[in-house]
C-alpha cells in the first residue's frame, strides 16, 4: 500500500496530491474559543510526518494561519518545512497598492514567514473591476519576493481567461469539484489544460456526504455544521436525495470491486482529471483522522466500466447551474446560509447614479473614463424605465485596455461593466431587451457570441452583431445595451 501521498509540481513546488484543508478550524472556533496554537501545530506535524505536508487555509479560517505558522517555526530551513497555501478574500472595493500590500503582509505576519508559498485571491463580484488591480499588485509583490505563486479561488472559466489574457501569472484555481458538482470538468478544465493552470479541488466529498455512511440512509432534515449544510444545497440543486443515492450506489459498487471505500472512489474520480493537481481533504486536528484510508486513492484507477457506471448515475441528476464560483455570486447561493450573510453585509456598487439637473426622471452613471468628460458622454443613462448603456470597451482604470488581442476576454469584461452600470441605475441584466456587438474582425464572432451567450443565454435580448472595422487602439470588441425596468 502507498505509504505517503503522490506528489505533483506547481510553480516549482513539489506538493502532496492530498492537501490538508484547515477550514474546520473556523467551525471549531465559531463559539469563540481559540485552539491552542501549540496543540494545533502538534496535530499538523503528525500529518506532515505522514507525508501530508501541504496545508490550505484562508484569512477567515479562524486561527488556522497562526497554528500553521507555529508549525512552520519548528522547521529550521525553508527547504525542510511544509508548504502553506492561504487565501486573501477582501470585501469588494478599491484595491490600491497599499490595501493589497496590507492584506499580503497580514498573511506573512500570521504565518511567520517571509514569503507566502501560494497566495490565492477570491473576489465576490466581477461587476466590481478592482479584482484586476488586486491581482496585478499581487504580481508585483511576487516579483518583490513576498509571494511564491499566485492562485485564485472560485473563478469561472471566463474570468480566469480575462486574468490570464491580461498578463496575470496564475498558477492555480481552487474550485468545488465532485461527483455531485461536475462543473469544473468542462470549459474550465480545458482552459487550464491550454494555459498550464492547475486546479485545487475542494468539496470532493461534499462535506462528508460522499461516504459509505450515507448510502441507503434517509434524507437528513436538520444539519448543524456549516460545511454539511452547504453541500446539502448542492445535492438538492442536483436533483435531490434520490438521484444522489444513485451516485452513492454506483460509487459503492466500484469501491467494492477495487477493495476501497466509497469516499476513495469519489476522490479518485476527481484526481484522474488532467487539470487537477490535488484534492483538499479536511485536517481533523487529532480527531477522526483518515490518513490511511485516504492513501488508498493512489492504489487503484477507474476503468471504462467504472466510468460508465458513474455516467449512468449522473444521467439521473441535474447539472449544478452556471460555472464554478457562481454559487458565491448569483442565485441560487449554494452557501451554508443560502446567501452571502456569513461572508458580507452587502456588495457595494462600483458606479454611483447621479440625477441629471433639470431633467426629472433622468439619471446617469460614469465609469471614470478620461474620455467621458472630454467627449461628453455618460457610461449609461436612465430615463424613466429605460436604461441605455453606451458602446462599452474593455477599458480599465480610465485608460488601459484589458486583455489585448483576446475578443472573448474583452467581451466578458465589457459585459461585467454593462451589468454594473445597469445595476447602479436600479435595473438587472434580466431587464436587457437589446444589445449590439461591434467587432474589429468579423472572423472573431464566435468568442464574442459565446461570452454574450454566457451572460444572456436565458434573457435572450434582441441582438445585432456588426463588423466595425478598426476600433481604436487594442480594442477588439465594443458592446452597447438597452434595458427596460418593469
C-alpha positions as MATLAB code, in Angstrom:
seq = 'XXXXXXXXXXXXXXXXXXXXXXXXXXXXXXXXXXXXXXXXXXXXXXXXXXXXXXXXXXXXXXXXXXXXXXXXXXXXXXXXXXXXXXXXXXXXXXXXXXXXXXXXXXXXXXXXXXXXXXXXXXXXXXXXXXXXXXXXXXXXXXXXXXXXXXXXXXXXXXXXXXXXXXXXXXXXXXXXXXXXXXXXXXXXXXXXXXXXXXXXXXXXXXXXXXXXXXXXXXXXXXXXXXXXXXXXXXXXXXXXXXXXXXXXXXXXXXXXXXXXXXXXXXXXXXXXXXXXXXXXXXXXXXXXXXXXXXXXXXXXXXXXXXXXXXXXXXXXXXXXXXXXXXXXXXXXXXXXXXXXXXXXXXXXXXXXXXXXXXXXXXXXXXXXXXXXXXXXXXXXXXXXXXXXXXXXXXXXXXXXXXXXXXXXXXXXXXXXXXXXXXXXXXXXXXXXXXXXXXXXXXXXXXXXXXXXXXXXXXXXXXXXXXXXXXXXXXXXXXXXXXXXXX';
ca = [
       0.000    0.000    0.000;
       1.087    3.579   -0.724;
       2.732    4.957    2.440;
       2.640    8.659    1.549;
       0.541   10.717   -0.892;
       1.574   11.040   -4.520;
       3.182   14.344   -5.408;
       2.958   16.828   -8.244;
       4.610   20.128   -9.117;
       3.045   23.575   -9.032;
       5.130   26.650   -9.829;
       8.313   24.839   -8.869;
       6.872   23.429   -5.637;
       6.514   19.706   -5.001;
       3.131   19.344   -3.303;
       1.092   16.471   -1.914;
      -1.839   15.496   -4.153;
      -3.869   15.308   -0.946;
      -3.765   18.806    0.533;
      -4.849   19.220    4.160;
      -7.590   21.846    4.381;
      -7.975   23.736    7.646;
     -11.497   25.139    7.210;
     -12.669   23.139   10.211;
     -10.611   25.403   12.476;
     -13.266   28.067   11.867;
     -16.020   25.551   12.715;
     -14.278   24.587   15.950;
     -13.678   28.204   16.934;
     -17.059   29.676   15.979;
     -18.126   29.514   19.638;
     -15.342   31.977   20.428;
     -12.836   29.557   21.950;
      -9.464   29.569   20.173;
      -7.424   26.412   19.595;
      -4.125   26.386   21.463;
      -1.539   27.072   18.720;
       0.997   24.556   20.028;
      -1.548   21.744   20.294;
      -2.879   22.617   16.838;
       0.665   22.591   15.449;
       1.233   19.182   17.057;
      -1.727   17.809   15.109;
      -0.482   19.311   11.847;
       3.001   17.967   12.472;
       1.562   14.462   12.693;
       0.129   14.970    9.193;
       3.482   16.280    7.970;
       5.367   13.285    9.329;
       2.935   11.016    7.469;
       3.708   12.793    4.180;
       0.684   15.127    4.199;
       2.900   18.192    4.173;
       0.818   20.677    2.166;
      -1.761   22.773    4.025;
      -4.525   25.048    2.719;
      -6.188   27.778    4.751;
      -7.627   31.298    4.436;
      -7.753   34.645    6.181;
     -11.205   33.725    7.567;
     -10.446   30.190    8.815;
     -10.188   31.274   12.428;
      -6.649   30.903   13.769;
      -5.579   28.427   11.041;
      -2.787   30.700    9.757;
      -1.435   31.208   13.273;
      -1.488   27.455   14.008;
       0.281   26.757   10.729;
       2.798   29.483   11.465;
       3.613   27.776   14.739;
       4.179   24.542   12.796;
       6.437   26.260   10.249;
       8.553   27.765   13.011;
       9.591   24.249   14.054;
      11.488   23.719   10.797;
      14.916   25.381   10.644;
      15.069   25.865    6.873;
      12.550   26.628    4.172;
      13.728   23.565    2.256;
      12.576   21.243    5.019;
       9.348   22.882    6.085;
       5.799   22.031    4.976;
       4.017   24.169    2.387;
       1.389   26.693    3.461;
      -1.228   27.825    0.950;
      -3.585   30.557    2.105;
      -6.275   32.834    0.695;
      -6.995   36.526    0.824;
     -10.713   37.309    0.477;
     -11.156   41.103    0.771;
     -14.515   42.818    0.609;
     -15.287   44.464   -2.748;
     -13.879   47.946   -3.034;
     -10.912   49.858   -4.422;
      -7.719   47.793   -4.477;
      -4.841   50.228   -4.082;
      -1.229   49.144   -3.750;
      -1.417   49.944   -0.035;
      -4.543   47.843    0.551;
      -3.103   44.840   -1.291;
       0.240   45.066    0.468;
      -1.523   45.246    3.820;
      -3.546   42.117    3.000;
      -0.425   40.225    1.946;
       1.602   41.443    4.930;
      -1.076   40.197    7.319;
      -0.753   36.713    5.786;
       3.039   36.882    6.194;
       2.767   38.021    9.806;
       0.226   35.367   10.807;
       2.229   32.612    9.138;
       5.520   33.972   10.426;
       7.212   33.695    7.036;
       8.988   35.996    4.596;
       7.154   34.581    1.566;
       3.698   33.031    1.163;
       4.118   29.795   -0.789;
       0.812   30.175   -2.670;
      -1.499   33.138   -2.108;
      -4.976   32.594   -3.528;
      -7.306   35.514   -4.240;
     -11.097   35.452   -4.007;
     -13.421   38.182   -5.308;
     -17.133   38.410   -4.570;
     -18.454   40.182   -7.667;
     -16.876   40.665  -11.064;
     -19.083   43.701  -11.609;
     -16.513   45.491   -9.450;
     -13.372   45.538  -11.640;
     -10.864   46.164   -8.832;
     -10.099   42.433   -8.798;
      -7.714   43.058  -11.690;
      -5.949   45.797   -9.722;
      -5.519   43.386   -6.813;
      -4.084   40.606   -8.978;
      -1.646   42.871  -10.790;
      -0.450   44.289   -7.475;
      -0.036   40.741   -6.157;
       2.077   40.033   -9.248;
       4.312   42.977   -8.320;
       4.636   41.632   -4.769;
       5.527   38.246   -6.254;
       8.376   39.921   -8.121;
       9.367   41.539   -4.832;
       9.652   38.078   -3.266;
       6.714   38.256   -0.838;
       4.632   35.693   -2.769;
       5.885   32.438   -4.247;
       2.946   31.745   -6.574;
      -0.431   33.361   -7.197;
      -3.704   31.479   -7.346;
      -7.377   32.351   -7.425;
     -10.382   30.706   -5.853;
     -13.829   30.132   -7.333;
     -13.050   31.747  -10.682;
     -15.139   30.622  -13.634;
     -13.506   29.889  -16.981;
     -14.444   33.262  -18.481;
     -12.830   35.365  -15.757;
      -9.836   33.087  -15.412;
      -9.285   33.764  -19.118;
      -9.580   37.527  -18.559;
      -6.891   37.408  -15.863;
      -4.546   35.250  -17.921;
      -5.048   37.281  -21.102;
      -4.372   40.436  -19.098;
      -0.972   39.060  -18.097;
      -1.586   37.878  -14.532;
       0.781   34.922  -13.785;
      -1.716   32.500  -12.222;
      -0.638   29.026  -11.119;
      -3.854   27.632   -9.631;
      -7.614   27.971   -9.329;
      -9.303   26.408   -6.298;
     -12.869   25.288   -7.065;
     -15.589   22.929   -5.963;
     -15.286   19.616   -7.843;
     -17.014   16.332   -7.014;
     -19.266   13.558   -8.267;
     -22.141   15.938   -7.473;
     -20.613   19.207   -8.696;
     -19.013   18.434  -12.047;
     -18.849   21.971  -13.473;
     -15.040   22.104  -13.380;
     -14.754   19.140  -15.752;
     -15.835   21.193  -18.764;
     -14.659   24.534  -20.132;
     -12.596   25.365  -17.054;
     -10.508   22.190  -17.286;
      -9.943   22.759  -20.988;
      -8.747   26.322  -20.379;
      -6.420   25.100  -17.627;
      -5.010   22.478  -19.980;
      -4.317   25.149  -22.594;
      -2.779   27.663  -20.197;
      -0.975   25.421  -17.715;
      -3.111   26.384  -14.710;
      -3.767   23.623  -12.161;
      -6.974   23.066  -10.210;
      -7.091   22.524   -6.462;
     -10.367   20.721   -5.829;
     -12.374   21.211   -2.659;
     -15.760   19.769   -1.704;
     -14.673   16.463   -3.219;
     -16.529   14.528   -0.513;
     -19.416   17.039   -0.285;
     -18.874   17.739    3.376;
     -18.826   14.001    4.134;
     -22.000   13.142    2.232;
     -19.984   11.200   -0.363;
     -19.223    8.343    2.019;
     -20.489    4.893    2.939;
     -22.132    6.462    5.982;
     -24.918    7.978    3.880;
     -25.580    5.107    1.463;
     -29.174    3.956    1.838;
     -29.920    6.446    4.615;
     -32.975    8.673    4.833;
     -32.587   12.323    3.900;
     -31.462   14.489    6.847;
     -33.866   17.245    7.854;
     -31.646   19.188   10.259;
     -27.926   19.810    9.744;
     -25.854   21.592   12.358;
     -22.437   22.236   10.800;
     -21.819   24.834    8.099;
     -19.943   22.581    5.691;
     -22.603   19.889    5.520;
     -25.378   22.497    5.266;
     -23.624   23.951    2.244;
     -23.193   20.676    0.392;
     -26.735   19.555    1.124;
     -27.785   22.557   -1.003;
     -25.616   21.222   -3.835;
     -27.333   17.832   -3.535;
     -30.778   19.456   -3.601;
     -29.990   21.556   -6.690;
     -28.532   18.499   -8.450;
     -31.891   16.738   -8.245;
     -32.330   15.777   -4.611;
     -31.718   12.844   -2.351;
     -32.900   10.008   -4.621;
     -30.575   10.826   -7.562;
     -27.803   11.404   -5.041;
     -28.363    7.902   -3.669;
     -27.824    6.561   -7.209;
     -24.396    8.203   -7.264;
     -23.608    6.720   -3.864;
     -24.728    3.269   -5.001;
     -22.593    3.428   -8.157;
     -19.530    4.610   -6.252;
     -20.081    1.945   -3.601;
     -20.207   -0.837   -6.208;
     -16.990    0.464   -7.768;
     -15.409    0.633   -4.326;
     -16.249   -2.992   -3.576;
     -14.771   -4.005   -6.920;
     -11.438   -2.322   -6.064;
     -11.489   -3.038   -2.350;
     -11.679    0.629   -1.346;
     -14.204    2.958    0.274;
     -16.904    4.950   -1.469;
     -15.009    8.103   -0.493;
     -11.866    6.760   -2.174;
     -13.814    6.376   -5.411;
     -15.170    9.937   -5.141;
     -11.658   11.327   -4.621;
     -10.114    9.157   -7.336;
     -12.654   10.347   -9.906;
     -11.595   13.955   -9.309;
      -7.858   13.231   -9.126;
      -7.898   11.484  -12.507;
      -8.879   14.710  -14.279;
      -5.802   16.082  -16.032;
      -6.287   19.655  -14.806;
      -6.482   18.634  -11.130;
      -3.265   18.940   -9.164;
      -4.722   17.903   -5.822;
      -7.870   17.443   -3.788;
      -8.276   19.134   -0.440;
      -9.171   16.911    2.495;
     -10.187   18.112    5.936;
      -7.459   18.030    8.585;
      -9.220   16.962   11.789;
      -6.626   18.193   14.291;
      -6.454   14.911   16.160;
      -9.963   13.544   15.814;
     -11.494   11.295   13.135;
      -8.275   11.178   11.141;
      -8.478    9.032    7.997;
      -4.950    9.260    6.643;
      -4.539    5.548    5.931;
      -7.880    5.325    4.143;
      -7.145    8.476    2.117;
      -3.907    6.939    0.842;
      -5.890    4.157   -0.812;
      -6.887    6.574   -3.588;
      -3.416    6.021   -5.071;
      -3.733    2.236   -5.149;
      -6.251    1.882   -7.982;
      -7.525    3.558  -11.144;
     -11.010    3.792  -12.591;
     -11.557    1.759  -15.747;
     -14.054    2.266  -18.567;
     -16.712    0.180  -16.821;
     -16.342    2.284  -13.688;
     -16.782    5.495  -15.652;
     -19.791    4.090  -17.486;
     -21.424    3.164  -14.171;
     -20.874    6.676  -12.828;
     -22.098    8.314  -16.030;
     -25.321    6.304  -15.785;
     -25.810    7.657  -12.263;
     -25.003   11.206  -13.371;
     -27.736   10.988  -16.009;
     -30.383   10.961  -13.276;
     -29.107   14.245  -11.822;
     -29.301   17.874  -12.898;
     -26.156   19.915  -13.636;
     -25.251   22.466  -10.969;
     -26.252   25.772  -12.603;
     -23.676   28.132  -14.060;
     -19.923   27.833  -13.803;
     -17.525   27.423  -10.904;
     -17.897   30.155   -8.305;
     -21.379   31.221   -9.373;
     -22.637   29.853   -6.051;
     -20.974   32.871   -4.394;
     -22.038   35.473   -6.950;
     -25.618   34.816   -8.023;
     -28.714   32.817   -7.046;
     -29.048   30.082   -6.087;
     -26.435   30.868   -3.438;
     -25.157   27.415   -2.517;
     -23.674   28.519    0.786;
     -24.461   27.340    4.300;
     -26.885   30.234    4.757;
     -28.281   30.259    1.218;
     -26.947   33.799    0.729;
     -23.770   35.748    1.499;
     -24.705   36.752    5.059;
     -21.922   34.597    6.507;
     -19.419   36.485    4.372;
     -20.569   40.035    3.583;
     -23.067   42.589    4.845;
     -23.584   43.993    1.350;
     -21.930   44.255   -2.054;
     -21.263   47.889   -2.971;
     -21.917   49.217   -6.451;
     -18.843   50.295   -8.370;
     -20.787   53.136  -10.042;
     -22.859   55.902   -8.480;
     -26.087   57.040  -10.107;
     -26.382   60.834  -10.331;
     -29.645   62.719  -11.099;
     -29.473   64.899  -14.205;
     -30.153   68.511  -13.172;
     -33.334   69.929  -14.630;
     -34.396   66.549  -16.043;
     -36.884   64.840  -13.709;
     -36.819   61.062  -14.043;
     -33.361   61.072  -15.637;
     -30.118   59.819  -14.019;
     -26.739   58.679  -15.274;
     -23.518   56.914  -14.278;
     -19.902   57.474  -15.244;
     -17.222   54.763  -15.307;
     -14.406   57.252  -14.770;
     -13.000   57.052  -18.280;
     -10.832   60.037  -19.160;
     -12.836   60.326  -22.369;
     -16.271   60.745  -20.818;
     -15.781   64.427  -19.886;
     -13.666   65.114  -22.976;
     -16.094   63.595  -25.464;
     -19.196   64.471  -23.446;
     -20.959   61.194  -22.758;
     -22.123   59.007  -19.868;
     -21.481   55.318  -19.425;
     -25.233   54.819  -19.041;
     -28.371   56.916  -18.748;
     -31.772   56.067  -17.291;
     -34.872   57.912  -18.476;
     -37.929   56.783  -16.523;
     -37.998   52.979  -17.036;
     -35.431   52.750  -19.830;
     -31.671   52.353  -19.338;
     -29.303   52.838  -22.260;
     -25.653   51.820  -21.936;
     -23.130   53.456  -24.260;
     -20.879   51.481  -26.537;
     -18.520   49.950  -23.972;
     -14.957   48.739  -24.412;
     -12.633   46.779  -22.124;
     -11.115   49.911  -20.631;
      -9.783   49.601  -17.091;
      -8.622   52.284  -14.703;
      -9.694   55.018  -17.070;
      -7.342   54.395  -19.956;
      -5.907   50.848  -20.107;
      -7.134   48.142  -22.489;
      -7.780   44.817  -20.756;
      -6.710   41.541  -22.369;
      -5.446   42.958  -25.687;
      -5.958   40.543  -28.568;
      -8.494   38.306  -26.777;
     -12.006   39.013  -28.064;
     -13.764   36.655  -25.664;
     -11.954   38.006  -22.601;
     -12.663   41.591  -23.604;
     -16.346   40.788  -24.161;
     -16.529   39.203  -20.696;
     -15.006   42.289  -19.087;
     -17.315   44.602  -21.063;
     -20.436   42.698  -20.046;
     -19.414   42.976  -16.385;
     -19.115   46.738  -16.846;
     -22.527   46.854  -18.533;
     -24.059   44.821  -15.706;
     -22.572   47.192  -13.118;
     -23.947   50.216  -14.998;
     -27.443   48.781  -15.170;
     -27.358   47.715  -11.515;
     -26.311   51.215  -10.399;
     -29.332   52.639  -12.203;
     -31.743   50.254  -10.496;
     -32.014   47.579  -13.175;
     -30.836   43.999  -13.693;
     -29.361   42.057  -16.569;
     -32.732   40.339  -16.845;
     -34.136   43.727  -17.917;
     -31.949   43.947  -21.041;
     -34.044   43.918  -24.215;
     -31.429   44.774  -26.828;
     -27.663   44.540  -27.343;
     -25.313   45.483  -30.178;
     -21.876   43.949  -30.592;
     -19.279   45.669  -32.789;
     -16.225   43.637  -33.861;
     -12.907   44.757  -35.263;
     -12.641   41.448  -37.107;
     -15.815   39.628  -38.178;
     -13.920   36.330  -38.074;
     -13.879   36.685  -34.272;
     -17.662   36.483  -33.948;
     -17.639   33.152  -32.070;
     -15.746   34.100  -28.857;
     -17.800   37.297  -28.606;
     -21.000   35.310  -29.151;
     -20.064   32.754  -26.518;
     -19.382   35.485  -23.965;
     -22.726   37.087  -24.830;
     -24.482   33.729  -24.540;
     -22.954   33.014  -21.136;
     -24.477   36.227  -19.791;
     -27.714   36.437  -21.775;
     -28.453   32.788  -22.559;
     -31.662   32.881  -20.503;
     -32.540   36.554  -21.023;
     -32.381   36.356  -24.840;
     -32.482   40.052  -25.772;
     -32.683   41.204  -29.364;
     -29.140   41.408  -30.716;
     -27.195   42.819  -33.633;
     -23.581   41.907  -34.385;
     -21.629   44.120  -36.766;
     -18.114   44.374  -38.126;
     -16.982   47.858  -37.163;
     -13.585   47.730  -38.810;
     -10.719   49.396  -36.974;
     -11.695   50.060  -33.381;
      -9.370   52.443  -31.601;
      -6.179   51.016  -30.076;
      -6.103   47.403  -28.876;
      -9.860   47.086  -28.562;
     -11.272   44.084  -30.394;
     -14.953   44.483  -29.486;
     -17.434   47.099  -28.294;
     -20.903   46.404  -26.870;
     -23.914   48.577  -26.069;
     -27.159   47.625  -24.336;
     -30.677   48.794  -23.615;
     -32.807   47.675  -20.682;
     -36.428   48.297  -19.692;
     -37.094   48.123  -15.962;
     -40.504   46.667  -15.106;
];
